[in-house]
Amino acid sequence: NNPLDTGYGYSNMLFGVFQTMDQSSAYINGLYRYWNIEEYVQDTWKITPRLTLDYGIRGSWYQPQYDAGLQASTFILSDWNAAKAPRLYVPATNPATGQRSAYDSVANTYLPSYDIGLEIPNSGDPFNGICQAAKCIGKYLQKNRGNQWGPRFGVAWDVFGDSRMVIRTGGGIYYDRFQGNRVFDFVRNPPETVQPTLYYGFAQNISAGNALLGPPTLFAADPTGKIPTTYNYQFSIQTRLPWSMALDTAYVGTQGRHLQDNRNLNYVPYGADFLPQNQDPTLSSTALLGNSALSPNFLRPIYGYSNITLYESQSTSNYNALQVALNRRAANGLFLGVTYTWSKAMTTASTDTTSVRVDQYQKIANYGPASFDTRQNFALNYVYQIPGWKQNFLSRAITNGWQVSGVTSIRTGMPFTPGFSVASAGSQNQTGSNTETARIGVVAGCNPNTGSSDPFNRLNAACFFAPSPGSTGLESGVNWLYNPGLIQFDVALQRDFAVKERYHFQFRVDAFNVFNHANFTSLNTTLNFNAYPTSNGIVTGLPGLANNATPYNSAGRLVNVTGFGSGISPAAGNPGGPRVLQLLARFSF
């Protein structure tokens, strides 16, 4: 599309022909500061010889992190005025050339088509609604929540008075600060810096005077400044057992509130790309519905800007678990620890950068298992001193001092949301929005898990279908399928030799995944479809699976070892990876 292109990269360089050029107007070095001030009062009250109460309260002031140079800024929706928004060059056909061009109706001027969607200079306020620190808002860009109070308590009851059984329960409120990396983005906002992009020109003609700005991307601070909060509580019974063993059985729960997430304030509404009034008159109307729509910046509700990401604290989570631990103190050469957890972690945002829905269906669409949810987790660790033969000097020299230790890990897999792609189609063809996406459809009553141990046949592709145009992204839930689990045995064998009192030699062999168990802890979870069948740009049905989308073809022949549902094994050295042997020799003096 570059009218100046010579056709050869080397000659383009000699003439100074460039495709695109962008440069920030300033280099911002943020001066980030914050204080954590915490105070607490606690007490232990032994009510009776068998009953003990721990209680207290903790105060936490997390000063919002800020830029001491006051270069940061945020977007405030209530300060944005639609009448002050800059105009954009719209698509039009230049009557003089018959070419698709960028048009300014007020000045009746035409520019090349690559300027479509860029701001018309001096046509409005390019910083409309942007508020800089300490000028129209405080230096924190959000509310300072002050001291947060976190009461805690714990009770321990020796049931029989001899420590054979102890019941413990307790709870507390805990706080965390706003994630610092998010604050770094606020110095990227105008007006301190802008980043124009130039298209198709000669390097020797680059000048700030002929640079056009595109609608910038903004980052906004949550004005409420809410502090991420966790409510933690537990109830446990600890029992002393024979053979130097102790059993701890506990219920553990947490509730997370005001967890961080990302919300796009300037999204393209669902269906906007399908509306007749939103079609680009210079593009062919025979393209797939949505392809001939105006560019996204013409369809956003906050005109003059691209995406506006609000770093808010609105998500929630909960965790409930049965936790069992059996431990044996080192006795008769054996130390042993066994743990088992049966748990469930649910949330509306698995990470503090998760993007949430822009409408009222956030909980319906995005409440589900956390991406790190592991329903069952078993672990065994042990150290055993192998008895030696003491018949004579030779048997003692060979057999004494050997020790075997190890860790056995068995857990269920973590969840995932199946993805999809449709050839020659994007979200604008499915949801009618360039910013809001669809989800893969699921056939009612069909089990997506094949139950097969074949690493190339873990998911049933027949249970899925591509979303229909007009989707609102509610075809399926989030993290509703689970990857395969992990089984791993790590073992170590070692011996220490005392050469003299001050000189020791140790020989050790480590074996990770000693039995070389094949672990496929993740799957290829993206299903590829052919293009939508259309007639005159109208979708007439849903597409079928693309060639080689699945590992096996219709004849049952393995044709794609990385197809949908095929297992992926971790690399060597990672949990679940193939067996790794390690030899160690150490001399100490």
N, C-alpha and C positions, 0 to 999 in steps of 0.2 A: 504493500500500500504506500510505500515511500516514493513520492514522485521524483526524488533526487537520487535514488539508488542507481549506482553505475552497473550493478550486477556482479561486482567483485569486491570482496571485503578489503583487499589491499588497496585498491584504487579509491574505495570509500574513505579509507584512512588518509590517503594522500590529499584528497579534496576536502576532508573535514566533514564528510556527510555522516550524520548520526541518525539513529532510529528514534531513541528517546534519551532525554537527559533530565535528571532531577537532582536537586541539591537543597539541603536545608538552609534556611536563611541565617541560622545561628547554631552554635554548638553549645548546648546547655549542660552544665555540670551541676547537678543538684547537690545541695548542702543539707543532707538529711539528718534530722535530730529527733530524739524522743527520750523520755524518762519513763522508767518503771519504778513505782514506789509502792511497796507492799508492807503491811503491818499486820500483826496477829496477836491474839490473846488466846491461850489454851490452858486447860487444867485437867488433871486426872483426879477423880474422886473414887476412892475405894470404899464403896457403900457398905459392903460386908466382905468378909474374907473370901467369898466366892463370887462377888459381883463387883465389877469395875466399870466406871463410866468415864469416857474421854469426851471432852466437848470444848468448843472454842469457836472463834469467828475470825475470819481473815478479810482484810480490806485490800483491794487492788486498784491502783490508779494507773491506767495505761494511757499516758499522754498520746494523743493521735500523732503518728509520725508526720513530719512536715518538712518542707524545704525552707531552710533559714534564709536563703537568698530571695524568697518570695517570688520565685519564677513560676511556680505552679499555678494552675487554674483549673476550673471545673465548669461544667455546663449546668445551668439552672433553668429548667423548663419554664417556670413561671416568669422568667425574665425575657424569654424569647418572644419576639413580636413578628408575626407573619408578614406584616406590612413592611418590615425592614429587611426582609430576606433578599439577598442578591438574586438577580435574574440569571438564568442559565441560557447558553446558546442552544436553541432548539433545532431539531433536524428539519430541513426543507430542501426543495429542489431549486437550484439557482437558475432562473429563467435565461440568463445570459449564456450559461455553459451546459445546462441540462444535467448537471452533476449534483449528487447528494452533497449538501453543504451544511455548515453551522450558521444559524441565522439569528440576527438581533432585529426584532420587529420594530423596536423604538427608533434605532438609528438606520434601519433598513440596510444593514450591511451583511455581507456573506463572508464566511471564512471557510477554510478547508474542513472536511467532514470530521477529521480527528479532533476538532475543537468542540464537537457536540457534547453538551453536558458540562462544559467548563463555565466558570463564572464570568459574566460580563463586567468589565472593570467599571468601578464607580457607580454601580447600579443598586447598591444597598450596603448594609453593614456586614462585612465579612466575619465579624466577631459577635454576631447577634446572639445574646443569651449566654456568652462566655463571661465568667466572673473570675478575676484574678485575685490571688491571695492578698489579704490585708487591704484591698481596695473596696470591693463591694461585698466582701465576705471575710471572715476571720482567716488567720494564717493556716488553720488546720483544714479548711475547706469542708469541714463536717462538725457536727456537734461534739463538744467535749463532754463525755458522759460522767466525768468525775469518778469518785470512789465507788467501787462495786463491792458489796458485802457478800461474803461467802461463808455461811455457817457450816460447821461440820460437827458430827457426833459419832461416837462408837461405843458399843456395849459389849463386854465380855463376861460370860457367866460360866463358871466352873460347876457343872451340873451336880457332880457327886463329891466335890471337894478334894479329889485326889488327882486331878488333871487327866482322868481317863476320857472325859468328854467335855469339850468346851464349845459353847455356842457364841458366835460373834455376829453382830450386825452393825451397820452404820451407813452413813451417807454424807454427802456434801455438795456444795456448789462451787464450780471452778470456772475461771475466765481465761481468755486468751486475747491477744491483741490483733488488730487489723493487719492483714498480711502485708509486709513491707514492700514486696515486689510490685504490688498494685499501685503504691504511692509513687513509684518511679515514673509511671506513665503520665502523671499529671503535668510534668514539665514539658511533655511532648505536645501539649495543647497550644493553640494560638492564645494570645497574640505574641508570646515570646518568640515563637518560631513558626514559620510556615514552610511548606515544601512544594513549590511549583514543579510541574512536569512539562517539559518542552518536547514536541514531536516534530520529526522530520525537518532538519535544517542543516546549516553549515556551522561548524564549531566556531569559526571566526566571527559569526554574527550573533553569538549568544550574548544576551543583554538582559538585565533585570527589567528593562523597559518593555520588552516584548514577551514577558512571561505571563501566562494565564494560570490562574489558580483553579484547581478542581475542588469540589466540596470536600472539606477535610474530614478525617475520622477523628472523633473526640472520645475522651475518657472522662467519666463523671464520678465524683465521690458520692457515696450514700449520705445525704444530708443528716440522717438520724444518728449516724455514728454508732450504731448498736454494736455491742461487744459480743463476740462468740462465747456462748455459755454452755456448760455441760453440767447436768445433774446426774450424779453417780450414787448408786446405792447397792448394797450387797447383804446377803445373809448366808452364813456358813456354819457347818458343824464339823469340828475337828475331833477325831477319835484315835486313841492310842490302841494299837493292835499288838498281838504277839509277834515274836521274831524281830523286834526292834523296828516295827513299822508303824506309820501314822497315816491315817486317811483323812483327807480334807474334801468335803463336799460342799459346794457353794452355788448359790444363785447370784449372778452379777448382772446389773442392768444400768444403762445410761440413757439419758435423753439429751439430744443436742438441739440447741435453739440459737437463732440469729447466726447460722452458719453462712459463709460467704458464697456468692454465686455471681454470674454475669447476666445482665439483662440488656438487650438491645432496645433502646428507646426509639430508634429511628428505623424500624423494620418496614419492609414492604408488606402490606396486608395480604392475607390469603386471598387468592383469586384476582388480585389487581392486574396481573399480566394477561388475564383473559378478557377483561372488559373492553368493549369497542372504543370507548373514549381514550383508552390508554395505548392504542396502537400507533406505531411510528408510520406516518403516511409515506415515508420514503423507502420503506421496506416492503418486500413482496408479501402479500397476504396468504400465499399458498404454503408458506412454511408451517411447520408443526405449531399448533396453537401455543402461544407464549413466546415464540421465537421472534415475532415481529413487534413485540411490545416495546415501549419506550424504555430507555435505560433506567436502572433502579433509582437514580437520584431524582428523576422526575416524578416518582411515585411514592416517595417517602413522605410521612406526615410533617416532618420538620424540614422544610425546604431550605436548601443551601448547605446541607451537611450530608455526609455519608453516614456510616454506622456510628452510633453514640452508645458506647458501652458503659452502663451503670454498674459500678462495683458495689453491690448491695449485700446486706446481711439478712436474708429472708428465708433461707433453707433450714430444714429440720432433719433430724435423724433419731433413730432409736436402736438400741442393742440389748438383746436378752440372751443369757447363756447359762447353761449348766456346766460347771467346771469341777472336775474331779481330779484330785492329785493323790497318789499313793507313793510314799517315800520310805525308804529303808536307810537308816543310818549305817555308816560303815561298820560292819561287824562280820567277823569270820571271813574277812577278805572280800566281802561283797558290799558295794554301794549300789542302790537301785532307785530310780525315779520313773514313775509312770504318770502321764497326764492325759486327760481326755476332755475335750470341749465340744459341746453340742450347742450351737449358737445360731443367731439370726440377726443380721445387720440390715436395716432398712433406712432409706434416705430419699430425699428429693434432689440431692446433689452430691455425687461421690467425691468431688474435689472442689477446692475453692475457686476453680476457674470453669466450672460447669456452666454452660449456657442454659437458661431456663426458658419456658414458654412465655410468649408475649401476651397471652390471653388468659381467660379464667380456667383453663384446663391444665394448669401446671401439675396439680396433684394427681389428676387422672392419668396424665401422660407420663410423668416422670417420677412418681413415687413407686419405689420397688427396691429390690436387693441392691446394696452398695456393690460397686465393682470389686471390692476386696472381701465380700461376704464369703466365708468358708464355713459351711454348715457343720462339718464334723472334722475334728483334728485330733489325731492320736500321736503321742510321742513317748518313746522309751529311751532312757539313757542309763548306762550302767558302767561300772568299773569293777573288774574281778581280778583279784590276785591269784594266779594259778599256783596251786600247791606244788612244791617241788619234791623230788625223791631224795631222801636223806640217807640212803644205804651206805654210800661211800663218797669220797671226795670227787670222783669223776661225775657221778650222778648229780651231786649238788651243783657242781660247776656248770653242768649243761642245763639243768631244769630249774634251778632257783632264780627268782627275781623276774619272772615273766608276768606281764600284766596285759589283759585284753579289755578294751573299752569300746564303746560305740553309742551311736544314736540311731534309732529307727523312727522314721517319719511316715505316717500314713494320713492322708487328708483327702477330702473331696475337692472337686474343682471349683474355680471361681466363675461367676456369671458373666454373660456377655449379651449384647443386643445384636442380633443378626443384621447385617447390612446388605445393600444391593446396589446394582448399577443397571441402567437401561441405556443401550447404545443410542447415541445421538440425542439424548434427552437429559435434562437437568431439572432442578427443582422448579424452575419457571414453567416447565411443561407439566408438572405433576401437581404442585400446590398453587400455581399461579403467582408465586412469590420467589424472588431471587435470594431471600434471606431465610425463609422458613422451609424446612424440609419435610418430606414424607417418610413413612416407615413401611417396611415390607409387610405384605398381607399374609395371613395364615389361614389355611383351610380349616374350617370348623371340624372338630373331632379327629383331626389327623395328628399323629404323634411324630414330631420332628426328629426324635431320637430313634435311630435304627436299632439300638441295643447291640450292635455288632462290635466285636473286638477287632475287626479289620480296620487298620489305621486309615484306610482310604474310604471308609464307608460309615462315618459316624453320624451324619445328618441326612435326613430324607428330603431331598430337594422338591419332591412332589407336594410337600406340605406348604409350600410358599408360592406366592404370586406377586407380580409387580403391582404397585399402587395405581389406582385409576386417576386420571386427570381430575382435578377438583378435590384432591385429598387435603385433609387438614392435619395430617400427621398423627392420627389416632388409630391406625390400622392394628398396631400391636403395642405392647408395653415396653418397659426398659429392663434390661438384665434378667430376662425371664428364661433363658437357657443357660446351662452350665457346661463348662469345659471338663474334660476328664481330670481325674485326681492325680495324686502323687503317691508313689510307694518307693521308699529309698532306705537302704541299709548302709550305714557308714560304720566301718570297723577299723580299729587300730590295735596293733600288737607291738609291745615295746619291752625292752629289758634294759636295766641299769646295771653297769659293772663298776664296782669300786676298785680301782687299780691300787690306790693308796688312800690315806685319809683325805688328802687334798685333791686327789685326781679322780674324776669320774668320767665314764664313757657311757653314752646312751645310744641304743639302736632302736629305730622305730619304723614301722610300715603302716601307712595309712591307705585305706581303700574306700573311696567314695562311690556309692552305688555298687557295692562289692559284687552283687549278683547280676549286675548289668541289666536291671529291669527296664524294659522299654516304657518310658513315660512320655505321653503325648499331652502335655499340660495345656495346650491351646489348639485351636482349630482354625482352618480357613473359613471365616464366617461371612464372607461376601459372596452373594449369588449374582451372577451376570445374566441379563436378559437381552434378547434381540430388541430391535427398535419397535416402537409402537406401530401397529398397522394403521394406516391413515388413508383417507380419501379427501382430497382438497384441503389438507391441513387439519381435518377433523379425525380424532382417534376413533377407530371402528371396533377396537377390541384390545385385549391385553396381550403383551408379547410372550412368546414362549422362551424357554431357556436357550441361551447362546450355545454355540458349538463349543465343546470342551468345557462347559461351565461346571460339570461334575466330573469326578475322577473316572467313572465308568460310563461308557456309551450305552445305547439301547440294547446292544447285543451282549452286554456284560463284559466288554473288553476294557481293561485299564488303559485309558488314553491320556490322562492328565493327573499326574501324581500330586499336583498342588491345587486340585479343584476344590469346589465347595464341600466342606465337611471333612476334608483330609486333615490328619493329625500333624502337628508341628512339635518336634522334640526340642527341648532346650539344648543349647550348645554345651560342650564339655566344660566342666568347672562350675556350672550353674546347677541349682537344685533340680534334680530330675534328669540331668544330663547323663551321657554314657559314663561307664566306669572309668575312674581315674585312680591310678596307683602312684603313691608318693613314698620315697625312701628318705630317711633322715638319719644322719650320724652326727653326734654332738660330743665334743670333748670339753669338759669343764675343769678348771684348775684355779 
